[in-house]
Amino acid sequence: MDVSDLLSKTKLFAGVDGAALREIARFTERHIFEFTYGQDRVIISEKDHDGPDLYLILSGEVTLNRELDHRGIRLRKRIETLEDEVYGEIAWLLKQKHLSDVYTRSRVVLLRIDGARLDSFLEANPQVAALFWKRIAETVAKRLTWTFMEYRATLEWDKIFKF
């Protein structure tokens, strides 16, 4: 299966026409990270100097913390469907470094979309951009809602929303 076919199967790009997907595929790379038990591997780094790219996790299990790290919010997610596959959207939107590292917890297959080239593509293709931005907004809203529901009883949450 080529990259444009993989893109078409994601929620983010579902319904986008084939020509647009083939263009996006030109600046998208497919990566496979094998997992060795007990050896979490960084697949998205907060120290990435290449610029903020967008990632679509196609399969596998990822976490924002190493297994031995017991500090902070613990997020662990097995990607079984392509409903919530987007990672790195905040860094990409704000043009800043990633907020945390993402580690493997299993074999992971992902697509890395060049953020700068995606920006240019969306500017030149307003119909695709409208659908894309709607789906990015939905992703961010779902994550914010989940975070609020999960941590609403903590004192730290009160600090977060005093902006």
PERA-V354845 format. One record per run of one state. SS is the DSSP state (hx for helix, st for strand, lp for the rest). FROM is the first residue (numbers start at 1). TO is the last residue. Records with the same first field share a line. If there is no record, write none. Layout:
# PERA-V354845
SS = FROM-TO  FROM-TO
This chain:
# PERA-V354845
lp = 1-2  9-17  26-27  34-35  37-38  40-41  45-53  64-75  80-85  88-88  95-101  105-107  114-114  125-125  152-154  161-163
hx = 3-8  18-25  89-94  115-124  126-151  155-160
st = 28-33  36-36  39-39  42-44  54-63  76-79  86-87  102-104  108-113
